[in-house]
Amino acid sequence: MLDVIGIGKPVKDLLVAVDGMPPEDGACLARGLSSQGGGKVASALVSAARQGMRCGMYAVLGDDSKGRFCKEDFERHGIDTSHITLIPGETSPFCLCIAEKGSQTRRFIGSIGSSPMIDPCALDFDYLKTARLIHLENGDPASRAAAVFAREHGILTAIDADSYSPAIAQMEPWIDLFIASAFYAEKRFPGMAPEEAVQRIHENGAKVAIVTLGSKGLAGYTDEGAFALPAFTGLEIVDTTGAGDVFHGAFNYAYLQGWDIPYCARFSSAVSAIKCTRHGGRAGIPNAQTVQHYLETGEIDYTEIDERVAHYRQGMFSF
């Protein structure tokens, strides 16, 4: 049995940290370089696995260096890769992630690759049945088929609605943990405050509805009513790449522990905040012990985190 199965498209990230973007025809020095796995569901699974969850990834990639890197990184974290298909002759997604320290902004330059999406007719439902929760990243046909199957078989579902599309909006009745970005909420419910948007999403079927608001924290709604949490402050933010992905994975873990929902959100926010103090979407993800220590003392033990930072720096030019 697995705790979480993710369905989505992993990405190979090349991360570059700069103090500020150079002017046109200008140049600047990189403060840091790193090569890490990425992708919304993929990094959420790594986040959950680092808390101790048993996870599996369902994906189709090219049999190239990027696809093999993504698969190997899952295996490093103990994530089941039996349902990752690497297709010879196809290419995997790639993203150049530029983190600017001065403005604390990110820029992404990517390639989607040529590997196909998962065929919903080829889904292994016997495999999906082994999960307590299925984590999805959009409203594509395979994700919708998995969500319908999960509802019919009493399996929890979660989605990372970081962007808006009608297909994602149509998933609202089928998702138990619907966590959306402020951008999604603004497009889905124009002119509506986040506190009202989460109530609407909850009314549409979600057990837990959350809208993340960046530095303003988050707004949420459950059967017990509304709640809100501020963002963590006082940390030196290095790179916010993957912050939302990491939050989702940590929330899946916390929810499966049966914790109070506002505390699930607080724990997940702490995981995401700590991640942002290191470069890239995965190197800085803390384990549960590190998070609990931070919540109790305000201090972060970087011992195991910085070992991982060094590991990801070593393979940065493997494309």
C-alpha positions in Angstrom: 0.0 0.0 0.0 1.1 3.6 -0.8 0.1 6.8 1.0 0.2 9.0 -2.0 0.3 8.4 -5.8 1.0 11.4 -8.0 -0.1 11.8 -11.6 1.7 14.5 -13.6 4.7 15.5 -15.7 8.1 15.7 -13.9 10.6 18.3 -15.1 14.3 18.6 -15.0 15.3 22.1 -13.6 18.5 24.0 -14.1 18.5 26.7 -11.4 20.5 29.9 -11.6 20.5 32.4 -8.7 21.5 36.1 -9.4 21.4 39.3 -7.3 19.6 41.1 -10.1 18.9 40.6 -13.8 21.5 42.1 -16.2 20.6 45.0 -18.5 19.9 44.4 -22.1 23.1 43.1 -23.8 24.7 43.0 -20.3 25.9 40.3 -18.0 25.9 39.3 -14.4 27.5 36.6 -12.2 25.5 33.7 -10.9 25.4 33.4 -7.1 24.5 29.7 -7.3 23.9 26.9 -9.8 22.0 23.7 -9.2 20.3 20.9 -11.1 17.2 19.5 -9.4 14.0 17.6 -10.3 10.9 19.8 -10.7 7.2 19.7 -11.6 4.2 20.4 -9.5 3.1 16.9 -8.6 6.6 15.5 -8.7 8.0 18.0 -6.2 4.9 17.5 -4.0 5.6 13.8 -3.9 9.3 14.4 -2.8 8.0 16.8 -0.1 5.6 14.1 1.2 8.2 11.4 1.0 10.6 13.5 3.0 8.1 13.6 5.8 7.9 9.8 5.7 5.1 9.1 3.3 5.2 6.1 1.0 4.7 7.6 -2.5 4.5 6.5 -6.1 4.8 8.6 -9.3 2.7 7.9 -12.4 4.3 9.7 -15.4 5.4 9.4 -19.1 8.8 10.9 -20.0 11.4 10.6 -22.7 14.3 8.1 -22.3 16.8 10.9 -22.3 19.2 12.2 -19.6 16.5 14.5 -18.2 13.9 11.7 -17.9 16.5 9.4 -16.3 17.5 12.2 -13.9 13.9 12.7 -12.8 13.4 8.9 -12.3 16.6 8.5 -10.4 15.8 11.4 -8.1 12.5 9.8 -7.2 14.4 6.6 -6.4 16.8 8.6 -4.1 13.7 9.6 -2.1 12.3 6.1 -1.9 9.4 6.9 -4.3 8.0 4.0 -6.3 8.8 4.4 -10.0 7.2 1.3 -11.4 4.7 3.4 -13.3 7.1 5.9 -14.8 7.5 5.1 -18.5 10.6 6.3 -20.4 9.9 6.3 -24.1 12.9 5.9 -26.5 13.3 8.8 -28.9 11.1 11.2 -27.0 12.4 14.1 -24.9 11.5 15.2 -21.4 10.4 18.6 -20.0 13.2 21.0 -19.0 13.1 24.4 -17.3 15.7 27.1 -16.7 14.7 28.7 -13.4 16.3 32.1 -12.7 15.9 33.4 -9.1 16.5 37.1 -8.5 17.5 37.9 -5.0 16.9 41.6 -5.1 13.3 41.4 -6.1 12.7 37.9 -4.8 11.1 37.0 -8.1 11.6 34.1 -10.5 11.7 33.7 -14.3 11.1 30.4 -16.0 12.3 29.4 -19.5 11.1 26.0 -20.4 10.6 23.2 -23.0 7.7 20.8 -22.6 9.5 18.1 -24.5 7.9 15.6 -26.8 6.9 12.9 -24.4 3.1 12.4 -24.5 0.5 12.9 -21.8 -0.8 9.8 -19.9 -3.4 8.0 -21.9 -6.5 7.8 -19.6 -7.5 4.5 -21.3 -4.2 3.0 -20.2 -4.4 3.9 -16.5 -3.6 1.1 -14.2 -6.5 1.4 -11.8 -5.3 -1.6 -9.7 -2.2 0.5 -9.0 -4.2 3.6 -8.2 -6.3 1.5 -5.8 -3.3 1.0 -3.6 -3.2 4.7 -2.6 -4.8 6.5 0.3 -4.6 9.8 -1.7 -4.1 10.6 -5.4 -2.4 14.0 -6.1 -3.2 15.7 -9.5 -1.9 18.7 -11.3 -4.5 19.7 -13.8 -7.8 18.7 -15.5 -6.4 16.6 -18.3 -8.4 13.5 -19.2 -6.1 11.1 -17.2 -6.4 13.3 -14.1 -10.2 13.5 -14.5 -10.5 9.7 -15.0 -8.3 9.1 -11.9 -10.4 11.6 -9.8 -13.7 9.9 -10.8 -12.2 6.5 -10.0 -10.9 7.7 -6.6 -14.3 9.1 -5.6 -16.0 5.8 -6.6 -13.6 3.8 -4.5 -13.3 6.1 -1.4 -9.8 7.3 -2.2 -8.9 10.9 -1.3 -7.9 13.3 -4.0 -5.8 16.6 -4.0 -5.0 19.0 -6.8 -2.5 21.8 -7.3 -4.6 24.5 -9.0 -1.8 27.1 -9.4 -3.2 28.3 -12.7 -6.7 28.6 -14.1 -8.4 26.7 -16.8 -12.0 25.6 -17.3 -10.8 22.0 -17.1 -9.4 22.5 -13.6 -12.5 24.4 -12.5 -14.6 21.4 -13.7 -12.5 19.2 -11.3 -13.8 21.0 -8.2 -16.7 18.5 -7.4 -14.2 15.6 -7.7 -11.4 16.9 -5.4 -11.2 16.5 -1.6 -8.2 18.8 -1.0 -8.5 21.7 -3.4 -5.5 24.1 -2.9 -5.4 26.9 -5.3 -3.3 30.0 -6.0 -4.5 33.5 -5.7 -4.3 33.7 -9.5 -6.7 30.7 -9.8 -9.2 32.3 -7.4 -9.1 35.7 -9.2 -9.8 34.1 -12.6 -12.3 31.6 -11.3 -14.3 34.1 -9.2 -13.6 37.6 -10.6 -13.9 40.4 -8.0 -14.4 37.9 -5.1 -12.2 38.1 -2.0 -10.1 34.9 -1.3 -12.2 34.3 1.9 -15.3 34.1 -0.3 -13.6 32.1 -3.0 -12.6 29.3 -0.7 -16.2 29.0 0.6 -17.4 28.7 -3.0 -14.9 25.9 -3.8 -15.9 24.1 -0.6 -19.6 24.4 -1.6 -18.7 22.8 -4.9 -17.5 19.7 -3.2 -14.1 20.1 -1.6 -13.6 18.9 2.0 -10.8 21.4 2.3 -10.5 24.5 0.2 -7.4 26.7 0.5 -6.2 29.7 -1.5 -2.5 30.5 -1.0 -1.6 34.2 -0.9 2.2 34.3 -0.9 3.5 36.8 1.6 0.0 37.4 2.9 -0.5 33.8 4.0 -3.6 31.8 3.1 -7.3 31.6 3.4 -9.2 28.3 4.0 -12.6 26.8 4.4 -13.7 23.4 5.8 -16.9 21.9 7.3 -15.9 23.7 10.5 -15.9 27.0 8.8 -13.3 29.6 7.6 -9.8 30.0 8.8 -6.8 32.1 7.8 -3.0 32.0 8.5 -0.3 34.5 8.1 2.9 33.7 6.3 6.1 32.9 8.2 8.4 35.9 8.6 12.0 36.5 9.7 13.6 33.9 7.4 16.2 34.9 4.7 14.4 33.9 1.5 16.8 32.7 -1.2 14.5 31.1 -3.8 10.7 30.6 -3.9 10.9 28.1 -6.8 8.6 25.2 -6.0 7.2 26.7 -2.8 3.6 25.9 -3.7 4.5 22.3 -4.8 6.3 21.7 -1.5 3.3 23.1 0.4 1.0 20.7 -1.3 3.1 17.6 -0.6 3.4 18.6 3.1 -0.3 19.3 3.4 -1.1 15.8 2.0 1.2 14.3 4.6 -0.3 16.4 7.4 -3.9 15.7 6.4 -3.2 11.9 6.4 -2.0 12.2 9.9 -5.5 13.3 10.9 -4.3 16.6 12.3 -6.5 19.7 12.8 -6.8 21.5 9.4 -5.4 24.9 10.4 -2.4 23.1 11.9 -2.0 21.1 8.7 -1.8 24.4 6.9 0.7 25.8 9.5 2.9 22.8 9.3 2.9 22.9 5.4 3.6 26.6 5.4 6.6 26.0 7.6 7.9 23.3 5.3 7.6 25.7 2.3 9.2 28.6 4.2 12.2 26.5 5.2 12.6 25.3 1.6 12.7 28.9 0.4 15.9 29.5 2.4 17.9 27.3 0.0 18.2 27.3 -3.8 15.8 25.3 -5.9 12.6 23.5 -5.4 13.8 20.4 -3.6 17.2 20.8 -1.9 15.8 22.8 1.0 12.7 20.6 1.8 13.0 19.7 5.5 12.0 16.5 7.2 9.2 16.4 9.8 11.7 16.5 12.7 13.3 19.7 11.4 9.9 21.3 10.9 8.7 20.4 14.4 11.9 21.8 15.9 11.4 25.0 13.9 7.8 25.4 15.0 8.8 24.9 18.6 12.0 27.0 18.7 12.1 29.2 15.6 15.5 27.5 14.8 16.4 25.5 11.7 18.8 22.6 11.7 20.4 22.6 8.2 22.6 19.5 8.7 20.7 17.2 6.3 19.4 20.0 4.2 22.8 21.3 3.2 24.1 17.8 2.4 21.3 17.7 -0.2 22.2 21.1 -1.5 25.7 19.9 -2.2 24.4 16.8 -3.9 22.2 18.7 -6.3 25.0 21.1 -7.1 27.2 18.3 -8.4 25.0 17.2 -11.3 24.1 20.7 -12.5 25.4 20.3 -16.1 23.8 16.9 -16.8 21.2 17.6 -19.5 
